């Protein structure tokens, strides 16, 4: 399978690392914002074609599918462009930064029948898979999820500390991870969603702190705290409070409520959530099926984000 990757930044390289571990996959084209930097990354991974224009890549015959790691504001339009060109597409989280664009991507997927998957990586992290497997086996029911998403990001920088050309967002990006995971793990629709936000940054124009509360049909709760002001441990930490145990997930590490480590190394073929996400994308194309984290499956998350945004206004 021949794959193109658009967005040769910090997260793009995580995907390139993961794709090298999947048999029968070749990255044939790399799209980036600046030619010199993109060429350097292409040389590192042995990618033959480099461009700054996605349309040039979409016109190539040696591209079966595209992974989009581009700025949030481009995701929806680029995903639609990929499907219009007959290419399967995996678009990194978030699918869009507004409800109308999210719906438009789903409509295009239905029209074309192509695989369109969204990078909701938490579905694939072994720590969360472990909990999910217990839920589907009937061993657990979630009573509450308590989640903290904390970064120290008062300037436009990426995960490598390099300047960004776009502005990140607590609601449409970082909250999307938890809102989707909560509905995925509980198997229920959110029926109550409310949020408050702190002051907007004078230069970035976004809220730097946010608090979200969610409730499902049967009364399962989620409390999510988000901040770009936190100068301390960074990342997202999930506490699952269940009827039969408590679990704390910190990326790929999992402990119980008393901090006893749980071995999740045998949950899947890898401990790398991005690699597992890309494996699902490739497998869905090969097997002509809907992938886990398809645009249809994650759309309820974006409807909740839209409701939260409206409520804060």
Buried (B, 14 or more C-beta within 10 A) or exposed (E): BBBBBBBBBBBBBBBBBBBEEBEEBBBBBBBBBEEEEBBEBBEEBEBEBBBEEBEEBBEBEEBBBBBBBBBBBBBBBBBBBBBEBEBBBBBBBBBBBBBEBBBBBBEBBEEBEBBBBBBBBBBBBBBBBBBBEBBEEEEBBBBBBBBBBBBEBEEBBBBEEEEBEEBBBBBBBBBBBBBBBBBBBBBBEBEEBEBEBBEEBEEBEBBBBBBBBBBBEEEBBBBBBBBBBBEEEEEBBBBBBBEEEBBBBBBBBBBEEEEEEBEBEEBBEBBBBBBBBBBBBBBBBEEEEBBBBBBBBBBBBBBBBBBBBEEBE
